[in-house]
Amino acid sequence: MKNLKFLMALVMALFCLNASAQFTSSGSSSKERVSGSGWNSFYLQFNPSTFNIDIKHADNQNFNGLLLGYSKAFSLSSSIPLFLEVGGGLEYSFFSEDYEDDYYYDEYKSKFSMLSIKVPVNVIYNFEIPNSTVAIAPYAGLRFRGILLAKEKYEDDYDDETIDYFDKDDVGKDNVWKRFQVGIQTGANIKFNNKFFVGVGYGLDLSEVCDKTKISEVSISAGLIF
């Protein structure tokens, strides 16, 4: 619930920024430059993420993701710098943990890995700061995820076992993961000389990856514009 309130507050802030930028633009001597027909970008993204588990006494699980992506922004208006951005990326997510079984005096390690295709669809307001080569591009929209694989390997001194989260024989019929999720996201990128950018955002799944479990993430991006 706290994450959702944060997301709503950030979206409201972006809309306020949008309105303020339009007001400034209409009252000034056109020092703001509109980026014509749009742009392309390649980017790397680091995603500190969380499995949010809505089950009593169950702890959330943090993990990390690395994504390589491409996006294209299309102009939506000839009078204001409003754009529709679509794209796609391949993300590898992972975590590892060490466990100790006090009853059997045993230690073991788990290694989780997940490979996903992600498709963002955002609306962007590209506000170019007057008399500079810097632009601020707040965005908000949807993101779609298709999970290609999700496995966890358990290792100890005697044996190892790999669990496939899409195999009902491994996790049980009621705990099989869903391959497709829909989420919302918002954030902002800072563009430099229309050649490269850095940015930060936040995303939250609307649909579950499995029973009572959703994914949320912070996104830290850096990329090239062409």
Contacts in CASP RR format, 6 or more apart in sequence:
PFRMAT RR
TARGET T0000
AUTHOR 0000-0000-0000
METHOD contacts of the structure
MODEL  1
MKNLKFLMALVMALFCLNASAQFTSSGSSSKERVSGSGWNSFYLQFNPST
FNIDIKHADNQNFNGLLLGYSKAFSLSSSIPLFLEVGGGLEYSFFSEDYE
DDYYYDEYKSKFSMLSIKVPVNVIYNFEIPNSTVAIAPYAGLRFRGILLA
KEKYEDDYDDETIDYFDKDDVGKDNVWKRFQVGIQTGANIKFNNKFFVGV
GYGLDLSEVCDKTKISEVSISAGLIF
3 52 0 8 1.000
3 202 0 8 1.000
3 204 0 8 1.000
3 216 0 8 1.000
4 204 0 8 1.000
6 202 0 8 1.000
7 184 0 8 1.000
7 186 0 8 1.000
7 202 0 8 1.000
7 203 0 8 1.000
7 204 0 8 1.000
10 186 0 8 1.000
10 187 0 8 1.000
10 202 0 8 1.000
11 140 0 8 1.000
11 186 0 8 1.000
14 125 0 8 1.000
14 138 0 8 1.000
14 139 0 8 1.000
14 140 0 8 1.000
14 186 0 8 1.000
14 187 0 8 1.000
14 188 0 8 1.000
17 125 0 8 1.000
17 127 0 8 1.000
17 136 0 8 1.000
17 138 0 8 1.000
18 125 0 8 1.000
18 138 0 8 1.000
21 32 0 8 1.000
21 125 0 8 1.000
21 127 0 8 1.000
22 80 0 8 1.000
24 32 0 8 1.000
25 32 0 8 1.000
25 80 0 8 1.000
28 130 0 8 1.000
31 130 0 8 1.000
31 131 0 8 1.000
32 81 0 8 1.000
32 127 0 8 1.000
32 128 0 8 1.000
32 130 0 8 1.000
33 128 0 8 1.000
34 80 0 8 1.000
34 81 0 8 1.000
34 126 0 8 1.000
34 128 0 8 1.000
35 75 0 8 1.000
35 81 0 8 1.000
35 83 0 8 1.000
35 126 0 8 1.000
35 128 0 8 1.000
35 135 0 8 1.000
35 194 0 8 1.000
36 75 0 8 1.000
37 74 0 8 1.000
37 75 0 8 1.000
38 72 0 8 1.000
38 73 0 8 1.000
38 74 0 8 1.000
38 75 0 8 1.000
38 83 0 8 1.000
39 72 0 8 1.000
39 73 0 8 1.000
39 194 0 8 1.000
39 225 0 8 1.000
39 226 0 8 1.000
40 70 0 8 1.000
40 71 0 8 1.000
40 72 0 8 1.000
40 73 0 8 1.000
40 225 0 8 1.000
40 226 0 8 1.000
41 70 0 8 1.000
41 71 0 8 1.000
41 72 0 8 1.000
41 73 0 8 1.000
41 197 0 8 1.000
41 223 0 8 1.000
41 224 0 8 1.000
41 225 0 8 1.000
41 226 0 8 1.000
42 68 0 8 1.000
42 69 0 8 1.000
42 70 0 8 1.000
42 223 0 8 1.000
42 224 0 8 1.000
42 226 0 8 1.000
43 68 0 8 1.000
43 69 0 8 1.000
43 70 0 8 1.000
43 71 0 8 1.000
43 197 0 8 1.000
43 221 0 8 1.000
43 222 0 8 1.000
43 223 0 8 1.000
43 224 0 8 1.000
44 66 0 8 1.000
44 67 0 8 1.000
44 68 0 8 1.000
44 69 0 8 1.000
44 221 0 8 1.000
44 222 0 8 1.000
44 223 0 8 1.000
45 66 0 8 1.000
45 67 0 8 1.000
45 68 0 8 1.000
45 69 0 8 1.000
45 91 0 8 1.000
45 219 0 8 1.000
45 220 0 8 1.000
45 221 0 8 1.000
46 64 0 8 1.000
46 65 0 8 1.000
46 66 0 8 1.000
46 67 0 8 1.000
46 219 0 8 1.000
46 220 0 8 1.000
46 221 0 8 1.000
47 64 0 8 1.000
47 65 0 8 1.000
47 66 0 8 1.000
47 67 0 8 1.000
47 91 0 8 1.000
47 93 0 8 1.000
47 217 0 8 1.000
47 218 0 8 1.000
47 219 0 8 1.000
47 220 0 8 1.000
48 62 0 8 1.000
48 64 0 8 1.000
48 65 0 8 1.000
48 217 0 8 1.000
48 218 0 8 1.000
48 220 0 8 1.000
49 62 0 8 1.000
49 63 0 8 1.000
49 64 0 8 1.000
49 65 0 8 1.000
49 93 0 8 1.000
49 215 0 8 1.000
49 216 0 8 1.000
49 217 0 8 1.000
49 218 0 8 1.000
50 60 0 8 1.000
50 61 0 8 1.000
50 62 0 8 1.000
50 63 0 8 1.000
50 215 0 8 1.000
50 216 0 8 1.000
50 217 0 8 1.000
51 60 0 8 1.000
51 61 0 8 1.000
51 62 0 8 1.000
51 63 0 8 1.000
51 209 0 8 1.000
51 213 0 8 1.000
51 214 0 8 1.000
51 215 0 8 1.000
52 60 0 8 1.000
52 213 0 8 1.000
52 214 0 8 1.000
52 215 0 8 1.000
52 216 0 8 1.000
53 59 0 8 1.000
53 60 0 8 1.000
53 61 0 8 1.000
53 212 0 8 1.000
53 213 0 8 1.000
54 212 0 8 1.000
54 213 0 8 1.000
54 214 0 8 1.000
55 212 0 8 1.000
61 95 0 8 1.000
62 95 0 8 1.000
63 93 0 8 1.000
63 94 0 8 1.000
63 95 0 8 1.000
63 112 0 8 1.000
63 114 0 8 1.000
64 93 0 8 1.000
64 94 0 8 1.000
64 95 0 8 1.000
65 91 0 8 1.000
65 92 0 8 1.000
65 93 0 8 1.000
65 94 0 8 1.000
65 217 0 8 1.000
66 91 0 8 1.000
66 92 0 8 1.000
66 93 0 8 1.000
67 89 0 8 1.000
67 90 0 8 1.000
67 91 0 8 1.000
67 92 0 8 1.000
67 118 0 8 1.000
68 89 0 8 1.000
68 90 0 8 1.000
69 87 0 8 1.000
69 88 0 8 1.000
69 89 0 8 1.000
69 90 0 8 1.000
70 87 0 8 1.000
70 88 0 8 1.000
70 89 0 8 1.000
71 85 0 8 1.000
71 86 0 8 1.000
71 87 0 8 1.000
71 88 0 8 1.000
71 120 0 8 1.000
72 85 0 8 1.000
72 86 0 8 1.000
72 87 0 8 1.000
73 83 0 8 1.000
73 84 0 8 1.000
73 85 0 8 1.000
73 124 0 8 1.000
73 126 0 8 1.000
74 83 0 8 1.000
74 84 0 8 1.000
74 85 0 8 1.000
74 86 0 8 1.000
75 82 0 8 1.000
75 83 0 8 1.000
76 82 0 8 1.000
76 83 0 8 1.000
76 84 0 8 1.000
76 123 0 8 1.000
80 125 0 8 1.000
81 125 0 8 1.000
81 126 0 8 1.000
81 127 0 8 1.000
81 128 0 8 1.000
82 123 0 8 1.000
82 124 0 8 1.000
82 125 0 8 1.000
82 126 0 8 1.000
83 123 0 8 1.000
83 124 0 8 1.000
83 125 0 8 1.000
83 126 0 8 1.000
84 121 0 8 1.000
84 122 0 8 1.000
84 123 0 8 1.000
84 124 0 8 1.000
85 120 0 8 1.000
85 121 0 8 1.000
85 122 0 8 1.000
85 123 0 8 1.000
85 124 0 8 1.000
85 139 0 8 1.000
86 119 0 8 1.000
86 120 0 8 1.000
86 121 0 8 1.000
86 122 0 8 1.000
87 119 0 8 1.000
87 120 0 8 1.000
87 121 0 8 1.000
88 117 0 8 1.000
88 118 0 8 1.000
88 119 0 8 1.000
88 120 0 8 1.000
89 117 0 8 1.000
89 118 0 8 1.000
89 119 0 8 1.000
90 115 0 8 1.000
90 116 0 8 1.000
90 117 0 8 1.000
90 118 0 8 1.000
91 115 0 8 1.000
91 116 0 8 1.000
91 117 0 8 1.000
91 118 0 8 1.000
92 113 0 8 1.000
92 114 0 8 1.000
92 115 0 8 1.000
93 112 0 8 1.000
93 113 0 8 1.000
93 114 0 8 1.000
93 115 0 8 1.000
93 116 0 8 1.000
94 111 0 8 1.000
94 112 0 8 1.000
94 113 0 8 1.000
94 114 0 8 1.000
95 111 0 8 1.000
95 112 0 8 1.000
96 109 0 8 1.000
96 110 0 8 1.000
96 111 0 8 1.000
96 112 0 8 1.000
97 109 0 8 1.000
97 110 0 8 1.000
98 107 0 8 1.000
98 108 0 8 1.000
98 109 0 8 1.000
99 107 0 8 1.000
99 108 0 8 1.000
99 109 0 8 1.000
99 110 0 8 1.000
100 106 0 8 1.000
100 107 0 8 1.000
101 107 0 8 1.000
101 108 0 8 1.000
106 156 0 8 1.000
106 157 0 8 1.000
107 156 0 8 1.000
107 157 0 8 1.000
108 154 0 8 1.000
108 155 0 8 1.000
108 156 0 8 1.000
109 154 0 8 1.000
109 155 0 8 1.000
109 156 0 8 1.000
110 152 0 8 1.000
110 153 0 8 1.000
110 154 0 8 1.000
110 155 0 8 1.000
111 152 0 8 1.000
111 153 0 8 1.000
111 155 0 8 1.000
112 150 0 8 1.000
112 151 0 8 1.000
112 152 0 8 1.000
112 153 0 8 1.000
113 149 0 8 1.000
113 150 0 8 1.000
113 151 0 8 1.000
113 152 0 8 1.000
114 147 0 8 1.000
114 149 0 8 1.000
114 150 0 8 1.000
114 151 0 8 1.000
115 147 0 8 1.000
115 148 0 8 1.000
115 149 0 8 1.000
115 150 0 8 1.000
116 145 0 8 1.000
116 146 0 8 1.000
116 147 0 8 1.000
116 148 0 8 1.000
117 145 0 8 1.000
117 146 0 8 1.000
117 148 0 8 1.000
118 143 0 8 1.000
118 144 0 8 1.000
118 145 0 8 1.000
118 146 0 8 1.000
119 143 0 8 1.000
119 144 0 8 1.000
119 145 0 8 1.000
120 141 0 8 1.000
120 142 0 8 1.000
120 143 0 8 1.000
120 144 0 8 1.000
120 185 0 8 1.000
121 141 0 8 1.000
121 142 0 8 1.000
121 143 0 8 1.000
121 144 0 8 1.000
122 139 0 8 1.000
122 140 0 8 1.000
122 141 0 8 1.000
122 142 0 8 1.000
122 185 0 8 1.000
123 139 0 8 1.000
123 140 0 8 1.000
123 141 0 8 1.000
124 137 0 8 1.000
124 138 0 8 1.000
124 139 0 8 1.000
125 137 0 8 1.000
125 138 0 8 1.000
125 139 0 8 1.000
126 135 0 8 1.000
126 137 0 8 1.000
126 191 0 8 1.000
127 135 0 8 1.000
127 136 0 8 1.000
127 137 0 8 1.000
127 138 0 8 1.000
128 134 0 8 1.000
128 135 0 8 1.000
129 135 0 8 1.000
129 136 0 8 1.000
133 192 0 8 1.000
133 193 0 8 1.000
133 194 0 8 1.000
134 190 0 8 1.000
134 191 0 8 1.000
134 192 0 8 1.000
134 193 0 8 1.000
135 190 0 8 1.000
135 191 0 8 1.000
135 194 0 8 1.000
136 188 0 8 1.000
136 189 0 8 1.000
136 190 0 8 1.000
136 191 0 8 1.000
137 188 0 8 1.000
137 189 0 8 1.000
137 190 0 8 1.000
137 191 0 8 1.000
137 197 0 8 1.000
138 186 0 8 1.000
138 187 0 8 1.000
138 188 0 8 1.000
139 185 0 8 1.000
139 186 0 8 1.000
139 187 0 8 1.000
139 188 0 8 1.000
139 189 0 8 1.000
140 184 0 8 1.000
140 185 0 8 1.000
140 186 0 8 1.000
140 187 0 8 1.000
141 184 0 8 1.000
141 185 0 8 1.000
141 186 0 8 1.000
142 182 0 8 1.000
142 183 0 8 1.000
142 184 0 8 1.000
142 185 0 8 1.000
143 182 0 8 1.000
143 183 0 8 1.000
143 184 0 8 1.000
143 185 0 8 1.000
143 203 0 8 1.000
144 180 0 8 1.000
144 181 0 8 1.000
144 182 0 8 1.000
144 183 0 8 1.000
145 180 0 8 1.000
145 181 0 8 1.000
145 182 0 8 1.000
145 183 0 8 1.000
145 205 0 8 1.000
145 215 0 8 1.000
146 179 0 8 1.000
146 180 0 8 1.000
146 181 0 8 1.000
147 166 0 8 1.000
147 177 0 8 1.000
147 178 0 8 1.000
147 179 0 8 1.000
147 180 0 8 1.000
147 181 0 8 1.000
147 209 0 8 1.000
149 164 0 8 1.000
149 166 0 8 1.000
150 164 0 8 1.000
150 165 0 8 1.000
150 166 0 8 1.000
150 177 0 8 1.000
151 162 0 8 1.000
151 163 0 8 1.000
151 164 0 8 1.000
151 165 0 8 1.000
152 162 0 8 1.000
152 163 0 8 1.000
152 165 0 8 1.000
153 160 0 8 1.000
153 161 0 8 1.000
153 162 0 8 1.000
153 163 0 8 1.000
154 160 0 8 1.000
154 161 0 8 1.000
154 162 0 8 1.000
154 163 0 8 1.000
163 170 0 8 1.000
163 171 0 8 1.000
164 170 0 8 1.000
164 171 0 8 1.000
165 171 0 8 1.000
165 175 0 8 1.000
165 176 0 8 1.000
165 177 0 8 1.000
165 210 0 8 1.000
166 176 0 8 1.000
166 177 0 8 1.000
166 179 0 8 1.000
167 176 0 8 1.000
168 176 0 8 1.000
171 177 0 8 1.000
174 211 0 8 1.000
175 210 0 8 1.000
175 211 0 8 1.000
176 210 0 8 1.000
177 209 0 8 1.000
177 210 0 8 1.000
178 207 0 8 1.000
178 208 0 8 1.000
178 209 0 8 1.000
178 210 0 8 1.000
180 207 0 8 1.000
181 205 0 8 1.000
181 206 0 8 1.000
181 207 0 8 1.000
181 208 0 8 1.000
181 209 0 8 1.000
181 214 0 8 1.000
181 215 0 8 1.000
182 205 0 8 1.000
182 206 0 8 1.000
182 207 0 8 1.000
183 203 0 8 1.000
183 204 0 8 1.000
183 205 0 8 1.000
183 206 0 8 1.000
183 207 0 8 1.000
184 203 0 8 1.000
184 204 0 8 1.000
184 206 0 8 1.000
185 201 0 8 1.000
185 202 0 8 1.000
185 203 0 8 1.000
185 204 0 8 1.000
185 219 0 8 1.000
186 201 0 8 1.000
186 202 0 8 1.000
186 203 0 8 1.000
187 199 0 8 1.000
187 200 0 8 1.000
187 201 0 8 1.000
187 202 0 8 1.000
187 219 0 8 1.000
188 199 0 8 1.000
188 200 0 8 1.000
188 201 0 8 1.000
189 197 0 8 1.000
189 198 0 8 1.000
189 199 0 8 1.000
189 221 0 8 1.000
190 197 0 8 1.000
190 198 0 8 1.000
190 199 0 8 1.000
191 197 0 8 1.000
191 225 0 8 1.000
194 225 0 8 1.000
195 224 0 8 1.000
195 225 0 8 1.000
195 226 0 8 1.000
196 222 0 8 1.000
196 223 0 8 1.000
196 224 0 8 1.000
196 225 0 8 1.000
197 221 0 8 1.000
197 222 0 8 1.000
197 223 0 8 1.000
197 225 0 8 1.000
198 221 0 8 1.000
198 222 0 8 1.000
198 223 0 8 1.000
199 219 0 8 1.000
199 220 0 8 1.000
199 221 0 8 1.000
199 222 0 8 1.000
200 218 0 8 1.000
200 219 0 8 1.000
200 220 0 8 1.000
200 221 0 8 1.000
201 218 0 8 1.000
201 219 0 8 1.000
201 220 0 8 1.000
201 221 0 8 1.000
202 216 0 8 1.000
202 217 0 8 1.000
202 218 0 8 1.000
202 219 0 8 1.000
203 216 0 8 1.000
203 217 0 8 1.000
203 218 0 8 1.000
203 219 0 8 1.000
204 214 0 8 1.000
204 216 0 8 1.000
205 214 0 8 1.000
205 215 0 8 1.000
205 216 0 8 1.000
206 214 0 8 1.000
207 214 0 8 1.000
208 214 0 8 1.000
209 215 0 8 1.000
END
